[in-house]
């Protein structure tokens, strides 16, 4: 019997137009009515999650910043948090600049970006505050940093991720949140790690969990869950880690997975 459903946001629950479709909303709602706990696991900020998922029947702590934070989105209370180690902020920013990446510095209040970072002004919509451009994000040090992000060309970023994972092994968690975004966080952080904390709080075993995702940053929770589902739009790297592949996010893949793999078992 499955008891918890963990769902990635961008590229998974959201369409390419960043919407939750009526079918996806209905499927998630039916899962909750059947007794499932729902956890949205995203690399986005708490403000974005609260805005985008305000209408969803979320009934548990939620995973934000790729697991660097676990929070109650209704109250805004932060339950767990791991910041980037202070002594690694400036060296990591230097490594990112060396790799030719635009740099992003996440604090509790704001998201700061290097000047001319591609598409930064379009990342967030009200009520989430916009990203703020600064001449050099390194000037923000030593403000507490939840995560650092590198923005680069899609065609080269996967290789850069592999190189930087090796270079920073044991120091930081390096993951790819989209085709153009690399993220750098506290070394214990991941969606899988955060999902394990929530499962322990709720007394839910890994085999009672279904996780759905599409990108490299979702692999940890797909591995942790009893049933790991990759989206049809996921990379081959992610699909190889999944137990099942559903439809793409443009075709209500989350709803299809819930309808085919979750609800039939709950209704028995």
C-alpha positions in Angstrom: 0.0 0.0 0.0 1.4 3.4 -1.0 1.0 6.2 1.6 3.1 9.1 0.3 3.4 10.7 -3.1 6.4 12.9 -3.8 6.1 15.0 -6.9 8.7 17.3 -8.6 7.3 20.7 -9.7 9.0 22.1 -12.9 8.9 19.6 -15.8 6.7 17.2 -13.8 3.6 18.6 -12.1 3.7 21.8 -14.1 3.2 21.9 -17.9 5.8 23.6 -20.1 3.7 26.8 -19.6 4.2 26.4 -15.8 0.5 25.5 -15.1 -1.1 22.7 -13.1 -3.7 21.2 -15.4 -7.2 20.3 -14.2 -6.5 16.6 -14.8 -3.3 16.8 -12.7 -5.1 18.7 -9.9 -7.9 16.2 -9.9 -5.6 13.2 -9.7 -3.6 14.7 -6.8 -6.9 15.5 -5.0 -8.2 11.9 -5.5 -4.9 10.6 -4.1 -5.4 12.7 -1.0 -9.0 11.7 -0.6 -7.9 8.1 -0.8 -5.5 8.7 2.1 -2.2 9.7 0.4 0.2 12.2 1.9 1.4 14.6 -0.8 4.9 16.2 -0.8 6.0 18.6 -3.6 9.8 18.4 -4.0 11.2 21.3 -5.8 14.4 23.3 -6.4 12.3 26.4 -6.3 12.0 28.9 -3.4 9.5 28.7 -0.7 7.7 31.8 -2.0 7.3 30.2 -5.4 6.0 26.9 -4.0 3.5 28.7 -1.8 2.3 30.8 -4.8 2.1 28.0 -7.4 0.7 25.3 -5.1 -1.7 27.4 -3.0 -4.7 25.5 -4.1 -3.3 22.0 -3.9 -4.4 19.8 -0.9 -0.9 19.6 0.5 -1.0 17.8 3.9 2.7 17.4 5.0 6.0 19.3 5.1 7.2 20.2 1.7 10.7 20.1 0.1 12.2 23.3 -1.3 15.6 24.3 -2.6 16.2 20.7 -3.7 16.1 19.6 -0.1 18.1 22.4 1.5 14.9 23.3 3.3 11.9 21.4 4.6 9.0 23.7 5.4 5.2 24.0 6.1 4.0 26.1 3.2 0.8 27.0 5.0 2.5 28.6 8.0 5.9 29.3 6.4 7.6 27.6 9.3 11.0 26.1 8.4 11.4 22.6 9.9 14.9 21.7 8.6 17.5 23.6 6.8 21.1 23.2 5.6 22.9 26.3 4.3 26.0 26.3 2.0 29.0 26.1 4.4 30.2 29.7 4.7 33.8 28.8 4.0 32.9 27.3 0.6 30.8 30.2 -0.8 33.5 32.3 -2.3 35.6 29.4 -3.6 32.5 27.9 -5.3 31.6 31.3 -6.8 35.1 31.4 -8.2 34.9 27.9 -9.6 31.5 28.8 -11.3 33.1 31.9 -12.9 36.0 29.8 -14.1 33.5 27.4 -15.7 31.9 30.3 -17.6 28.6 30.2 -15.6 26.4 33.2 -14.6 26.0 33.0 -10.8 23.0 33.1 -8.6 23.1 33.6 -4.8 20.0 32.5 -2.8 19.4 34.1 0.6 16.3 33.8 2.8 14.9 37.1 1.6 16.0 37.4 -2.1 17.5 35.7 -5.1 20.5 37.7 -6.4 22.0 37.2 -9.9 25.0 38.4 -11.9 24.2 41.2 -14.3 23.0 40.0 -17.7 22.1 36.5 -16.5 19.9 35.1 -19.2 16.1 35.1 -18.6 16.6 36.0 -14.9 13.9 38.7 -15.0 11.4 36.0 -16.2 12.1 33.4 -13.5 9.6 34.5 -11.0 6.1 35.9 -11.2 4.2 37.9 -8.5 3.7 37.4 -5.6 7.2 35.8 -5.6 9.8 38.6 -5.5 11.9 39.0 -8.7 15.5 38.1 -8.9 17.8 41.1 -8.2 20.7 41.9 -10.5 24.0 42.9 -8.9 27.4 43.6 -10.4 29.1 40.8 -8.6 27.2 38.2 -6.4 30.4 37.5 -4.5 29.9 40.9 -2.9 26.9 39.4 -1.0 29.3 37.3 1.1 29.0 36.5 4.0 25.2 36.6 3.9 23.7 33.2 4.7 23.3 31.3 1.5 20.8 28.5 0.9 22.1 27.5 -2.5 24.3 28.8 -5.3 23.2 28.3 -8.9 25.1 28.4 -12.1 23.4 29.3 -15.4 24.9 28.0 -18.6 24.3 26.8 -22.1 22.2 23.6 -22.3 24.4 21.9 -24.7 27.5 22.0 -22.4 26.0 22.0 -18.9 25.7 18.3 -18.4 29.4 17.8 -19.0 30.2 20.8 -16.7 28.0 19.2 -14.0 29.9 15.9 -14.2 33.3 17.8 -14.0 32.2 19.9 -11.1 30.6 17.0 -9.2 34.0 15.3 -9.3 35.9 18.5 -8.4 33.6 19.3 -5.4 33.0 15.7 -4.3 32.6 15.6 -0.5 32.4 19.3 -0.3 29.1 20.2 -1.9 26.1 18.5 -3.5 26.1 19.4 -7.2 23.0 18.7 -9.2 21.3 19.8 -12.4 17.9 21.2 -11.9 17.1 21.9 -15.6 19.0 21.9 -18.9 20.4 25.3 -18.0 20.8 25.3 -14.2 23.4 23.8 -12.0 22.9 24.0 -8.2 25.5 23.8 -5.4 24.3 23.1 -1.8 25.4 21.6 1.5 26.9 18.2 0.9 24.2 16.2 2.8 21.3 17.9 0.8 19.2 16.2 -1.9 15.5 15.6 -2.5 16.1 12.0 -1.5 17.7 13.1 1.8 14.8 15.5 2.6 12.2 12.9 1.6 13.8 10.5 4.1 13.5 13.0 6.9 9.8 13.6 6.1 9.1 9.9 5.9 10.7 9.3 9.2 8.7 12.1 10.8 5.5 10.6 9.4 6.4 7.0 10.1 6.3 6.0 6.5 8.6 3.3 5.0 10.4 3.8 1.7 8.4 1.0 0.1 5.2 3.0 0.8 6.4 6.0 -1.2 5.9 6.9 -4.9 8.2 9.6 -6.3 7.8 11.3 -9.7 10.4 13.5 -11.4 12.1 14.5 -14.6 15.6 15.8 -13.9 19.0 14.9 -12.3 17.9 16.5 -9.0 15.1 14.0 -8.8 17.2 10.9 -9.0 17.8 10.8 -5.2 14.1 10.5 -4.4 13.4 8.1 -7.3 16.0 5.8 -5.7 14.6 6.3 -2.2 11.0 5.6 -3.1 9.5 2.1 -3.4 8.2 3.2 -6.8 10.2 5.7 -8.8 8.5 7.2 -11.8 10.2 9.2 -14.5 8.4 11.6 -16.8 8.3 11.0 -20.5 10.2 14.3 -21.0 12.9 13.2 -18.6 16.5 12.6 -19.7 17.7 9.1 -20.4 19.9 9.4 -17.3 16.7 9.8 -15.1 14.7 7.2 -16.9 17.4 4.7 -16.3 16.9 5.2 -12.5 13.1 4.8 -12.6 10.9 1.8 -12.2 8.3 3.2 -14.6 8.1 5.9 -17.3 4.9 7.9 -17.6 3.7 10.4 -20.2 5.5 13.8 -20.6 4.4 16.8 -18.5 2.7 18.3 -21.6 0.4 15.3 -21.6 -0.6 15.1 -17.9 2.0 12.6 -17.1 1.6 13.0 -13.3 -2.1 12.3 -13.6 -1.5 9.3 -15.8 0.9 7.9 -13.3 -1.4 8.4 -10.4 -4.4 6.9 -12.3 -2.4 3.9 -13.5 0.0 3.1 -10.6 -1.4 4.6 -7.4 -5.2 4.9 -7.3 -6.0 1.3 -8.3 -4.0 0.0 -5.3 -5.7 2.5 -3.0 -9.1 1.6 -4.2 -8.8 -2.1 -3.5 
